[in-house]
């Protein structure tokens, strides 16, 4: 299918982002082929799925993710902020998400780290993905160049992707330097010339975060290979398949 649909943090438009509820809602849509999630480490080095470096926005907890053990994070409510129906939803571990999506869709796993703030994150993610034989079902992405280099050093078989959000610079040369075959880019930064050049270089491009039908159609007209990452996979379905 052209312009594959990527569910951003699961079906985050309707369910609390990066929770199993959001994952399950995305899985109910047969045209969702990819999902993007964010991974960090608890203080006791458990890979868990959460976007912010702090717990405050998406849970009833407070403080930095890296300063709390997994047992403590697990007790938090990660769904009530989205609505009463989601009260009691937990922050999931990476392994729980892998188990749920294995064989059903592909995962873009963003490693949320800066300057090695999470020593061992890359190895922990690699180990869990390999334990479930899912290496060919995932791409590991990050803003952090060091994280991408560490992944390749630890296991060069993994596909890696650079997350890019700059109005200047040359993403193609940076991708080559980092041995990446995937580019995650803010949709407003993408233009037809760049999209064509990246396709010629066999670079898979994912545009984020696209929540309006007119922007989805604009990207589709730009190039059929562009993956569309959205909080509203249902809107993707209405736009490209019809109601």
C-alpha positions as CSV (number, residue, x, y, z in Angstrom):
1,X,0.0,0.0,0.0
2,X,1.3,3.4,-0.9
3,X,2.2,5.9,1.8
4,X,2.1,3.4,4.7
5,X,0.3,4.4,7.8
6,X,2.4,4.7,11.0
7,X,0.5,4.9,14.3
8,X,2.3,7.6,16.4
9,X,2.7,6.2,19.9
10,X,-0.1,3.9,19.1
11,X,-3.5,5.3,18.4
12,X,-2.6,8.3,20.5
13,X,-5.4,10.5,19.1
14,X,-8.0,8.4,21.0
15,X,-6.0,6.4,23.7
16,X,-3.3,7.5,26.0
17,X,0.0,7.6,24.1
18,X,2.5,4.8,24.4
19,X,0.2,2.5,26.4
20,X,-1.1,-1.0,25.6
21,X,-4.5,0.5,25.1
22,X,-3.2,2.7,22.3
23,X,-1.3,-0.2,20.8
24,X,-4.4,-2.4,20.8
25,X,-6.6,0.3,19.2
26,X,-4.0,0.7,16.4
27,X,-3.9,-3.0,15.9
28,X,-7.6,-3.1,15.3
29,X,-7.1,-1.1,12.1
30,X,-6.0,-3.5,9.4
31,X,-4.2,-0.8,7.3
32,X,-1.8,0.2,10.1
33,X,1.4,-1.5,9.1
34,X,3.8,0.4,11.4
35,X,3.8,1.9,14.8
36,X,6.2,4.4,16.5
37,X,7.0,4.1,20.2
38,X,9.5,5.8,22.5
39,X,11.8,3.8,24.9
40,X,13.8,4.9,28.0
41,X,15.3,3.0,31.0
42,X,14.1,3.0,34.5
43,X,16.6,3.4,37.3
44,X,17.0,-0.3,37.5
45,X,17.6,-0.6,33.7
46,X,14.2,-1.9,32.5
47,X,13.4,-0.6,29.0
48,X,10.0,1.0,29.2
49,X,7.7,2.8,26.7
50,X,7.3,6.6,27.5
51,X,8.0,9.7,25.6
52,X,8.9,12.5,28.1
53,X,12.0,12.4,30.2
54,X,9.7,13.1,33.2
55,X,6.6,11.3,34.4
56,X,4.5,14.4,35.0
57,X,2.6,14.9,31.7
58,X,1.4,11.3,31.0
59,X,1.2,9.8,34.4
60,X,0.1,10.7,37.9
61,X,3.7,10.5,39.0
62,X,6.4,13.2,39.2
63,X,10.1,13.4,38.5
64,X,12.5,11.9,36.0
65,X,12.0,8.5,34.5
66,X,15.6,7.5,35.0
67,X,15.3,8.2,38.8
68,X,12.5,5.8,39.5
69,X,12.6,2.0,39.6
70,X,10.4,-0.1,37.3
71,X,8.3,-1.3,40.2
72,X,7.5,2.3,41.2
73,X,6.7,3.4,37.6
74,X,4.5,0.3,37.2
75,X,2.2,1.5,40.0
76,X,1.5,4.8,38.3
77,X,-1.7,5.6,36.3
78,X,-0.7,6.4,32.7
79,X,-4.2,6.6,31.3
80,X,-6.4,8.8,33.6
81,X,-5.2,12.0,32.0
82,X,-6.7,11.0,28.7
83,X,-10.1,10.1,30.2
84,X,-12.0,8.1,32.7
85,X,-12.2,5.1,30.4
86,X,-8.4,4.7,30.6
87,X,-7.9,5.0,34.3
88,X,-5.5,2.4,35.6
89,X,-3.6,2.1,32.3
90,X,0.0,1.4,33.0
91,X,3.3,2.5,31.5
92,X,4.2,-0.7,29.5
93,X,7.6,-2.3,29.3
94,X,9.2,-2.6,25.9
95,X,8.8,-6.4,26.1
96,X,5.1,-6.1,26.6
97,X,4.7,-4.1,23.5
98,X,7.0,-6.4,21.5
99,X,4.9,-9.4,22.6
100,X,1.7,-7.6,21.5
101,X,2.8,-6.6,18.0
102,X,5.1,-9.5,17.0
103,X,4.1,-10.8,13.6
104,X,1.4,-8.1,13.3
105,X,3.1,-4.9,12.4
106,X,6.6,-3.3,12.3
107,X,7.9,-1.0,15.0
108,X,9.9,2.2,14.8
109,X,11.5,2.2,18.3
110,X,12.8,5.7,19.2
111,X,15.6,5.6,21.7
112,X,15.0,8.7,23.9
113,X,18.5,9.6,25.0
114,X,20.9,12.5,24.8
115,X,24.7,12.2,25.3
116,X,24.5,8.7,26.8
117,X,22.1,9.7,29.6
118,X,21.0,6.1,29.6
119,X,24.1,3.8,29.7
120,X,23.1,0.4,28.4
121,X,19.9,1.5,26.7
122,X,21.0,0.3,23.2
123,X,22.1,-3.1,24.5
124,X,18.9,-3.6,26.5
125,X,16.7,-2.8,23.5
126,X,18.8,-5.0,21.2
127,X,18.6,-7.9,23.6
128,X,14.9,-7.7,24.0
129,X,14.2,-7.4,20.2
130,X,16.6,-10.3,19.5
131,X,15.0,-12.4,22.3
132,X,11.7,-12.3,20.4
133,X,13.4,-12.8,17.0
134,X,12.0,-9.4,15.8
135,X,15.1,-7.8,14.4
136,X,13.7,-7.7,10.9
137,X,10.4,-6.2,12.2
138,X,12.0,-3.1,13.7
139,X,14.0,0.0,13.0
140,X,15.8,1.7,15.9
141,X,15.8,5.5,15.6
142,X,17.2,8.4,17.6
143,X,18.0,12.1,17.4
144,X,21.2,11.1,19.2
145,X,24.1,10.2,16.8
146,X,26.0,8.4,19.5
147,X,23.1,6.1,20.2
148,X,22.9,5.2,16.5
149,X,26.7,4.5,16.4
150,X,26.5,2.3,19.5
151,X,23.7,0.3,17.9
152,X,25.8,-0.4,14.8
153,X,28.8,-1.3,17.0
154,X,26.8,-3.7,19.2
155,X,24.9,-5.4,16.3
156,X,25.3,-4.1,12.8
157,X,22.5,-6.3,11.6
158,X,20.0,-3.8,13.0
159,X,18.4,-1.2,10.8
160,X,18.8,2.3,12.1
161,X,17.3,5.6,11.4
162,X,18.1,9.3,12.1
163,X,15.4,11.6,13.4
164,X,15.9,15.0,11.8
165,X,14.2,18.3,12.5
166,X,16.4,21.0,11.0
167,X,15.7,23.7,8.4
168,X,19.3,23.4,7.2
169,X,22.0,20.9,6.7
170,X,22.3,17.8,4.5
171,X,20.4,14.8,5.9
172,X,21.6,12.5,3.1
173,X,25.3,12.8,4.0
174,X,24.6,12.5,7.7
175,X,22.6,9.3,7.0
176,X,25.5,7.9,5.1
177,X,28.0,8.8,7.8
178,X,25.8,7.1,10.4
179,X,25.1,4.0,8.2
180,X,21.3,4.7,8.5
181,X,18.8,3.6,5.9
182,X,15.8,5.3,7.5
183,X,15.0,9.0,8.0
184,X,12.3,10.2,10.5
185,X,11.6,13.8,9.7
186,X,9.1,16.5,10.6
187,X,6.6,16.6,7.8
188,X,7.0,20.4,7.3
189,X,10.8,19.9,6.6
190,X,10.2,17.5,3.7
191,X,10.1,18.7,0.1
192,X,9.7,16.9,-3.3
193,X,13.3,17.2,-4.2
194,X,14.5,15.8,-0.9
195,X,11.9,13.0,-1.0
196,X,13.0,12.0,-4.5
197,X,16.7,12.1,-3.6
198,X,16.2,10.0,-0.5
199,X,14.1,7.4,-2.5
200,X,16.9,7.2,-5.1
201,X,19.3,6.4,-2.2
202,X,17.0,3.7,-0.9
203,X,16.4,5.6,2.2
204,X,13.0,5.0,3.8
205,X,11.3,8.2,4.9
206,X,8.8,8.7,7.7
207,X,7.1,12.1,8.0
208,X,5.8,13.1,11.4
209,X,3.4,14.0,12.9
210,X,0.6,14.4,10.3
211,X,-2.9,14.9,11.7
212,X,-4.7,16.7,8.9
213,X,-6.0,15.1,5.7
214,X,-4.7,17.9,3.4
215,X,-1.2,17.4,4.7
216,X,-1.5,13.6,4.2
217,X,-2.6,14.2,0.6
218,X,0.3,16.7,0.0
219,X,2.9,14.2,1.2
220,X,1.3,11.4,-0.9
221,X,1.5,13.7,-4.0
222,X,5.1,14.4,-3.2
223,X,6.2,10.7,-3.2
224,X,4.3,7.4,-2.8
225,X,7.1,5.9,-0.6
226,X,6.7,8.5,2.2
227,X,5.5,6.9,5.4
228,X,2.8,9.0,7.2
229,X,3.1,9.0,11.0
230,X,0.0,10.2,12.6
231,X,-1.9,10.3,15.9
232,X,-5.0,9.7,13.9
233,X,-4.6,6.5,11.8
234,X,-8.4,6.5,11.4
235,X,-8.1,9.8,9.5
236,X,-5.4,8.2,7.3
237,X,-8.0,5.4,6.5
238,X,-10.7,8.0,5.7
239,X,-8.2,9.9,3.5
240,X,-6.8,7.0,1.4
241,X,-9.4,4.3,1.7
242,X,-12.6,6.2,2.2
243,X,-15.3,6.0,4.8
